[in-house]
Amino acid sequence: MPVSLIALLGFATVVLLAMLLLHGYVWWRLVRSTTRPGRVRRGLSVLTVVLALLPISAVLLRRQELPEAVATPLDWVAYTWLGLVFYLFLATLLTEPVRVGARLVGRRSRRAESRLSGARRIPRSDGAAAPAEPGTAAGAGAVRPDRDVTVPRRLFIARSLAVGAGVLAVGTAGTGVVLANAAPVVRRVPIRIPGLDPGLAGLRIVTFSDGHLSALYGGRRFERVVDTINAQRPDVVAIVGDLVDGDVAELREDAAPLADLVSAQGVYFVTGNHEYFVDTEGWLRHLPTLGIDVLRNERVPIRGAGGATFDLAGIDDRTAAASGLPGHGADLDAALDGRDDGVPLVLLAHQPVMVEQARTAGVDLQLSGHTHGGQLWPFDYAILLDQPVVEGWSQQGPTQLYVTAGAGNWGPQMRVGARPEVTVVELSPGGPTAPKR
C-alpha cells in the first residue's frame, strides 16, 4: 500500500474519532437534553449521525474521483459543518457551569420544599400525621416537587442554553467565513541580518504560504492574492509550501494566476506536506511553466547593488522522505554544500520545526508557513505540541524565524483569530531585533 494512502487512512481515522467525540457531546446536550423521547428526537439523532459522517466522507470519496458537480458541494457542506460543529462543541462546553449550577439550585430548592412540607404536617392523637390545613405548603395549594414540574423546568433550561450556544457558534463561524474570504492583510516585517552587505538593504522578499488551491479555494480569491503580492514590488517572491490540494488537471486554471507574479529576481517555491498528498511530480513539472523556480535541497544567489549577494536556499518538506517518491526528502546539508559561510543565508522551509536544523547549520533567517496561524482558535495551542512557533517572528538561537499565517485555508473555509496574510520581509544590515507588529 502506498505511503501516501496509509497516511490518508490514518488521517481519516483521526478525523472519524474526532467526529464521534464532537457529535456525541453535541447530540447529548443539544438533542437528548432538549427533547422528549419520540419522533423529533429520533429524527435529530439520525441527522447528527449523517452530519458526523460528512467530513470523513469528503476526505475519502475525493480519492474516488467523484464528478466535480458532486465533490464540490460535498466538500462545501462537509467542511462548513465541520467548522460550525467545532464551535457548537466549544460554545456548549462553555454553558456547562450554568447547567450544573441550575441543577444544584433546583435540587436545593426541592429539598427545602420537602423539609418545609414535612414540618407543616399536623400530628394526630393516634400518632399518624394529619393532612396539613388547606393553603399550607403540604395542602391542596402546594406546589409539589414531582416529575410533572421538574421535567419542563429542565427542558426550559436546556433549550435556553442550546439556543445561546447555537447563536454564539453561528456568530463565530460566520465571522470566520467573512475573514477567510477577505483580502489578505499585508504584514511588513523588517529583518536585520548580521553581515548583510549594505547593497542589499531594503531588499524585499514577499512571502506567502498555504494557498491550498482546491475546489473550495481559487478563482478570484487567489487572483487577489497575486495582485496583493505584485503591489508590494517584490525583489523576490517566496512560496513556502502547501500551494495545492489537487492534481494539475483539476487546478490548472486556478493556478494560472501564478504566471502573473512579477519579481525582480524570481519566484521560488518549496514543497509542503500537502504537495505529497497529490501528484507531486506533476506539479514539480508544471510550476516551472508558470515561471516558478522549485528549490529542492538547493540554493541560488540573490544579488543587490554593487555585486552584494546572499544565498536563498530551499528544502523539501519534512514529510517528503515518507512519501515513497525517489529522491525526495529534506536535506539541508545538500542545499548548503560548498557555500561560502561568510555569505548571509535565508532558508525556505515549509514547517517551522525545521529551524532545529537551520540554527545548527548557521542559517540567518528561515521563512516558513504550515500553521495557518492556527486558522481556527484555539487550535494555535495544539500546534505548539508539534511546532516551535504558531506565527510571527522569533529568535531561535542564532537563527531568526518568521512564520506566515498563510493566504488560504484548509478544511473549513473559516479563519478565527488568524487573518489571511501576505508577508513583506525587508532586509537590512545589523544585529537581529524583534520587528514591530
C-alpha positions as CSV (number, residue, x, y, z in Angstrom):
1,M,0.0,0.0,0.0
2,P,1.5,3.4,-0.9
3,V,2.7,5.5,2.0
4,S,0.5,8.5,1.0
5,L,-2.6,6.2,1.1
6,I,-1.5,4.9,4.5
7,A,-1.2,8.5,5.7
8,L,-4.6,9.4,4.3
9,L,-6.2,6.4,6.0
10,G,-4.5,7.3,9.3
11,F,-5.7,10.9,9.0
12,A,-9.2,9.7,8.2
13,T,-9.2,7.5,11.3
14,V,-8.2,10.5,13.5
15,V,-11.0,12.6,11.8
16,L,-13.6,9.8,12.5
17,L,-12.6,9.6,16.2
18,A,-12.8,13.4,16.4
19,M,-16.2,13.4,14.7
20,L,-17.5,10.8,17.2
21,L,-16.3,12.9,20.2
22,L,-17.7,16.2,18.9
23,H,-21.0,14.9,17.7
24,G,-21.6,12.6,20.7
25,Y,-21.3,15.5,23.1
26,V,-23.3,17.9,20.9
27,W,-26.0,15.3,20.5
28,W,-26.2,14.8,24.2
29,R,-26.5,18.5,25.0
30,L,-28.5,19.8,22.0
31,V,-30.7,16.8,21.2
32,R,-31.1,14.4,24.1
33,S,-31.3,17.1,26.8
34,T,-33.7,19.4,24.8
35,T,-36.2,16.8,23.5
36,R,-38.6,14.2,24.9
37,P,-38.4,10.6,23.6
38,G,-40.2,10.3,20.3
39,R,-40.2,11.2,16.6
40,V,-38.4,14.5,17.0
41,R,-35.5,13.1,19.0
42,R,-35.1,10.1,16.6
43,G,-35.1,12.4,13.6
44,L,-32.5,14.7,15.1
45,S,-30.4,11.7,16.2
46,V,-30.3,10.4,12.6
47,L,-29.4,13.8,11.3
48,T,-26.5,14.0,13.8
49,V,-25.1,10.7,12.6
50,V,-25.3,11.8,8.9
51,L,-23.5,15.1,9.7
52,A,-20.8,13.3,11.7
53,L,-20.0,11.1,8.6
54,L,-19.9,14.0,6.2
55,P,-16.3,15.2,6.9
56,I,-14.8,11.8,6.7
57,S,-16.8,11.1,3.5
58,A,-15.4,14.3,2.0
59,V,-11.8,13.1,2.7
60,L,-12.2,9.5,1.4
61,L,-14.6,10.0,-1.5
62,R,-12.5,12.7,-3.2
63,R,-9.9,9.9,-3.8
64,Q,-12.6,8.1,-5.8
65,E,-12.6,10.8,-8.5
66,L,-16.2,11.9,-7.9
67,P,-17.7,14.2,-10.6
68,E,-16.9,17.8,-9.7
69,A,-20.6,18.6,-9.6
70,V,-20.9,16.1,-6.7
71,A,-17.5,16.6,-5.0
72,T,-17.5,20.4,-4.7
73,P,-20.9,20.7,-2.9
74,L,-20.0,17.7,-0.7
75,D,-16.8,19.5,0.3
76,W,-18.5,22.8,1.0
77,V,-21.2,21.3,3.1
78,A,-18.9,18.9,5.0
79,Y,-16.2,21.4,5.8
80,T,-18.6,24.2,6.7
81,W,-20.4,21.9,9.1
82,L,-17.0,20.8,10.5
83,G,-16.2,24.3,11.4
84,L,-19.6,25.0,12.8
85,V,-19.9,21.8,14.9
86,F,-16.4,22.6,16.4
87,Y,-17.7,25.9,17.7
88,L,-21.0,24.4,18.7
89,F,-18.9,22.0,20.8
90,L,-16.9,24.8,22.4
91,A,-20.0,27.1,23.0
92,T,-21.9,24.2,24.5
93,L,-19.0,23.4,26.7
94,L,-19.0,27.0,28.0
95,T,-22.5,26.6,29.2
96,E,-21.7,23.6,31.4
97,P,-21.2,25.7,34.5
98,V,-24.6,27.3,34.1
99,R,-26.3,24.0,33.5
100,V,-24.6,22.3,36.5
101,G,-25.3,25.4,38.7
102,A,-29.0,25.4,37.7
103,R,-29.3,21.7,38.6
104,L,-27.7,22.2,42.0
105,V,-30.0,25.2,42.7
106,G,-33.0,23.1,41.7
107,R,-32.0,20.2,43.9
108,R,-31.6,22.5,46.9
109,S,-35.0,24.1,46.3
110,R,-36.7,20.7,46.1
111,R,-35.1,19.6,49.3
112,A,-36.1,22.8,51.1
113,E,-39.7,22.4,49.9
114,S,-39.7,18.8,51.1
115,R,-38.5,19.7,54.5
116,L,-41.0,22.6,54.7
117,S,-43.8,20.3,53.7
118,G,-42.9,17.7,56.4
119,A,-42.6,20.4,59.1
120,R,-46.2,21.6,58.4
121,R,-47.9,18.3,58.7
122,I,-50.1,18.2,61.9
123,P,-49.7,15.2,64.3
124,R,-52.9,13.3,65.3
125,S,-53.7,11.6,68.6
126,D,-53.1,8.1,67.2
127,G,-49.5,9.2,66.2
128,A,-50.1,9.4,62.5
129,A,-49.6,12.6,60.7
130,A,-52.7,14.5,59.7
131,P,-53.1,16.3,56.4
132,A,-52.0,19.9,56.6
133,E,-54.5,22.7,56.6
134,P,-55.7,23.9,53.2
135,G,-53.5,26.6,51.8
136,T,-50.4,25.3,53.6
137,A,-47.3,24.1,51.7
138,A,-48.4,20.5,52.0
139,G,-52.1,21.2,51.4
140,A,-54.2,21.5,48.3
141,G,-52.5,24.6,47.1
142,A,-48.9,23.3,47.5
143,V,-46.5,23.1,44.6
144,R,-45.1,19.6,44.8
145,P,-41.6,18.8,43.5
146,D,-42.7,15.9,41.4
147,R,-41.7,14.9,37.9
148,D,-44.5,16.8,36.2
149,V,-42.9,20.1,37.4
150,T,-39.2,19.4,37.2
151,V,-39.0,18.0,33.7
152,P,-40.4,21.1,32.0
153,R,-38.1,23.3,34.1
154,R,-35.1,21.2,33.0
155,L,-36.2,21.3,29.4
156,F,-36.6,25.1,29.5
157,I,-33.0,25.5,30.9
158,A,-31.6,23.0,28.4
159,R,-33.3,24.7,25.5
160,S,-32.3,28.1,26.6
161,L,-28.7,27.1,26.9
162,A,-28.8,25.3,23.5
163,V,-30.2,28.5,21.8
164,G,-27.5,30.6,23.4
165,A,-24.7,28.1,22.3
166,G,-26.2,28.0,18.8
167,V,-26.2,31.8,18.4
168,L,-22.6,32.0,19.7
169,A,-21.4,29.2,17.4
170,V,-23.1,30.5,14.3
171,G,-21.8,34.0,15.0
172,T,-18.3,32.9,15.4
173,A,-18.3,30.6,12.4
174,G,-20.0,33.2,10.3
175,T,-17.3,35.8,11.2
176,G,-14.7,33.2,10.4
177,V,-16.2,32.8,6.9
178,V,-16.1,36.5,6.3
179,L,-12.5,36.8,7.4
180,A,-11.4,33.8,5.4
181,N,-12.9,35.4,2.2
182,A,-11.4,38.8,2.9
183,A,-8.4,40.2,1.1
184,P,-5.1,39.1,2.8
185,V,-3.5,41.6,5.2
186,V,0.0,42.7,4.3
187,R,2.4,42.4,7.2
188,R,5.7,44.3,6.8
189,V,8.5,42.7,8.7
190,P,11.9,44.4,8.8
191,I,14.6,41.9,9.4
192,R,18.2,42.9,10.4
193,I,20.8,40.3,9.4
194,P,24.4,40.5,10.7
195,G,26.9,40.8,8.0
196,L,24.4,41.7,5.3
197,D,26.1,43.9,2.7
198,P,24.6,47.4,2.6
199,G,24.0,46.9,-1.1
200,L,21.2,44.5,-0.1
201,A,19.5,47.0,2.4
202,G,15.8,47.3,1.6
203,L,15.6,44.2,-0.5
204,R,12.0,42.8,-0.2
205,I,11.2,39.1,0.0
206,V,7.4,38.8,-0.4
207,T,6.3,35.6,1.2
208,F,3.1,33.6,1.3
209,S,2.2,30.0,2.0
210,D,-0.7,27.6,2.3
211,G,-2.7,28.7,-0.7
212,H,-4.4,25.2,-0.6
213,L,-5.8,25.7,-4.1
214,S,-8.8,23.4,-4.4
215,A,-12.4,23.2,-5.5
216,L,-13.1,25.4,-2.4
217,Y,-10.4,28.0,-2.9
218,G,-9.2,29.5,-6.1
219,G,-10.5,31.8,-8.8
220,R,-10.8,35.4,-8.0
221,R,-9.8,34.9,-4.4
222,F,-6.4,33.6,-5.5
223,E,-6.1,36.3,-8.2
224,R,-6.5,38.8,-5.4
225,V,-3.5,37.2,-3.5
226,V,-1.3,37.6,-6.6
227,D,-2.4,41.2,-7.1
228,T,-1.5,41.9,-3.5
229,I,1.9,40.4,-3.9
230,N,2.6,42.4,-7.1
231,A,1.5,45.6,-5.4
232,Q,4.5,45.2,-3.0
233,R,7.0,45.4,-5.8
234,P,8.9,42.3,-4.7
235,D,12.6,41.7,-5.3
236,V,12.0,38.0,-4.6
237,V,8.7,36.1,-4.2
238,A,8.9,33.0,-1.8
239,I,6.1,30.5,-1.8
240,V,6.7,28.3,1.2
241,G,4.6,25.2,0.5
242,D,1.1,23.8,0.6
243,L,0.2,25.6,-2.6
244,V,-2.2,22.9,-3.9
245,D,-4.8,20.4,-2.7
246,G,-5.4,18.6,-6.0
247,D,-3.8,17.4,-9.2
248,V,-2.7,19.6,-12.1
249,A,-5.6,18.5,-14.3
250,E,-8.1,19.7,-11.6
251,L,-6.4,23.0,-10.7
252,R,-4.6,24.2,-13.9
253,E,-6.9,27.2,-14.3
254,D,-6.8,28.1,-10.5
255,A,-3.0,28.0,-10.5
256,A,-2.7,30.1,-13.7
257,P,-2.5,33.5,-11.9
258,L,0.9,32.4,-10.6
259,A,2.2,33.2,-14.1
260,D,1.3,36.9,-13.5
261,L,3.7,37.2,-10.5
262,V,6.2,40.0,-11.1
263,S,9.5,39.8,-9.2
264,A,12.9,41.4,-9.9
265,Q,14.9,38.3,-9.0
266,G,12.5,35.4,-9.4
267,V,9.7,33.4,-7.8
268,Y,10.8,30.4,-5.7
269,F,8.8,27.5,-4.3
270,V,9.4,24.7,-1.8
271,T,7.1,21.8,-1.2
272,G,4.8,21.5,1.8
273,N,3.2,18.3,3.2
274,H,0.1,18.7,1.1
275,E,2.1,18.6,-2.1
276,Y,2.8,14.9,-1.2
277,F,-1.0,14.1,-0.9
278,V,-1.4,14.8,-4.7
279,D,0.5,14.3,-7.9
280,T,3.8,15.8,-6.6
281,E,5.9,15.2,-9.7
282,G,3.1,16.6,-11.9
283,W,3.2,19.9,-10.0
284,L,7.0,20.0,-10.0
285,R,6.9,19.8,-13.8
286,H,4.1,22.3,-14.1
287,L,5.2,25.1,-11.8
288,P,8.3,26.0,-13.9
289,T,6.0,26.6,-16.9
290,L,4.4,29.3,-14.8
291,G,7.8,31.0,-14.2
292,I,8.3,29.5,-10.7
293,D,11.7,28.0,-9.7
294,V,11.3,25.0,-7.5
295,L,14.1,24.7,-4.8
296,R,14.6,21.1,-3.8
297,N,17.5,21.0,-1.4
298,E,19.4,23.6,-3.3
299,R,20.2,27.3,-3.2
300,V,20.5,30.3,-5.5
301,P,22.4,33.6,-5.1
302,I,20.3,36.8,-4.8
303,R,22.0,39.9,-5.8
304,G,21.9,43.5,-4.7
305,A,23.6,46.8,-5.6
306,G,27.3,46.7,-6.1
307,G,27.5,43.0,-6.5
308,A,26.3,42.2,-3.0
309,T,24.7,38.8,-2.6
310,F,23.1,36.5,-0.1
311,D,22.1,32.8,-0.5
312,L,18.5,31.7,-0.8
313,A,18.1,28.0,0.0
314,G,15.1,25.8,-0.2
315,I,14.4,22.2,1.1
316,D,11.8,19.6,0.6
317,D,9.1,19.3,3.3
318,R,9.7,17.4,6.5
319,T,7.3,14.6,5.3
320,A,8.8,14.2,1.8
321,A,11.0,11.2,2.7
322,A,7.9,9.3,3.9
323,S,6.2,9.8,0.5
324,G,8.0,7.0,-1.1
325,L,9.0,9.2,-4.1
326,P,12.6,8.5,-5.2
327,G,15.0,11.4,-4.3
328,H,12.5,13.3,-2.1
329,G,13.4,14.3,1.5
330,A,14.5,17.3,3.3
331,D,18.3,17.6,3.0
332,L,19.7,20.8,4.3
333,D,23.3,19.6,4.1
334,A,22.9,19.1,0.3
335,A,21.3,22.6,0.0
336,L,24.3,24.2,1.7
337,D,27.1,22.0,0.3
338,G,30.1,24.1,-0.8
339,R,28.7,27.5,0.1
340,D,30.7,30.4,1.5
341,D,29.9,30.7,5.2
342,G,30.6,34.4,5.1
343,V,27.6,35.0,2.8
344,P,24.2,35.5,4.7
345,L,21.8,32.7,4.3
346,V,17.9,32.7,4.0
347,L,16.2,29.4,4.1
348,L,12.7,28.5,2.8
349,A,11.3,25.5,4.7
350,H,7.6,24.8,4.9
351,Q,7.4,23.7,8.5
352,P,8.8,25.9,11.3
353,V,10.1,22.9,13.2
354,M,12.9,22.7,10.6
355,V,14.5,25.6,12.4
356,E,16.1,23.0,14.7
357,Q,18.4,22.0,11.8
358,A,18.7,25.6,10.5
359,R,20.2,27.0,13.7
360,T,22.8,24.2,13.8
361,A,23.7,25.0,10.2
362,G,24.1,28.7,10.8
363,V,21.1,29.9,8.8
364,D,20.4,33.6,9.4
365,L,16.7,33.6,8.6
366,Q,14.1,30.9,8.0
367,L,10.8,31.6,6.3
368,S,8.0,29.1,7.0
369,G,4.2,28.6,6.9
370,H,2.3,25.4,7.6
371,T,0.5,26.6,10.8
372,H,-2.2,28.9,9.2
373,G,-1.7,31.0,12.4
374,G,-3.9,28.4,14.0
375,Q,-6.7,29.2,11.5
376,L,-9.5,28.3,14.0
377,W,-8.9,29.4,17.5
378,P,-7.9,27.7,19.9
379,F,-6.0,25.3,17.6
380,D,-3.0,27.5,17.9
381,Y,-2.4,26.0,21.3
382,A,-2.4,22.4,19.8
383,I,0.0,23.5,17.1
384,L,2.6,24.2,19.8
385,L,2.7,20.5,20.5
386,D,4.5,19.9,17.2
387,Q,5.9,23.3,16.1
388,P,8.0,25.8,18.0
389,V,6.0,28.8,16.8
390,V,2.5,29.4,15.6
391,E,3.1,32.6,13.7
392,G,5.2,35.7,13.5
393,W,8.9,36.5,14.3
394,S,11.0,34.7,16.8
395,Q,14.7,34.3,17.6
396,Q,15.7,30.6,17.6
397,G,19.3,30.6,18.8
398,P,21.4,32.3,16.1
399,T,18.6,31.9,13.6
400,Q,15.7,34.3,13.1
401,L,12.4,32.6,12.2
402,Y,9.3,34.1,10.6
403,V,6.1,32.1,10.2
404,T,3.5,33.5,8.0
405,A,-0.2,32.8,8.7
406,G,-0.9,31.7,5.2
407,A,-3.1,33.1,2.4
408,G,-5.6,30.3,2.0
409,N,-7.4,27.8,4.2
410,W,-7.6,24.0,4.6
411,G,-10.9,22.3,5.5
412,P,-13.4,24.8,6.8
413,Q,-13.3,28.0,4.8
414,M,-13.1,29.9,8.0
415,R,-10.5,31.9,9.9
416,V,-11.0,32.8,13.6
417,G,-8.1,34.6,15.2
418,A,-5.8,34.3,12.2
419,R,-6.3,36.6,9.1
420,P,-5.0,35.5,5.7
421,E,-1.6,37.1,5.2
422,V,1.0,38.1,2.7
423,T,4.3,39.0,4.3
424,V,6.8,41.6,3.1
425,V,10.2,40.8,4.6
426,E,12.5,43.8,4.2
427,L,16.2,43.1,4.8
428,S,18.8,45.4,6.4
429,P,22.2,45.1,7.9
430,G,22.7,44.9,11.7
431,G,22.0,42.7,14.7
432,P,18.7,40.9,15.0
433,T,15.9,42.7,16.8
434,A,12.3,41.8,17.2
435,P,10.3,43.6,14.4
436,K,7.3,45.7,15.4
437,R,3.9,44.1,14.5
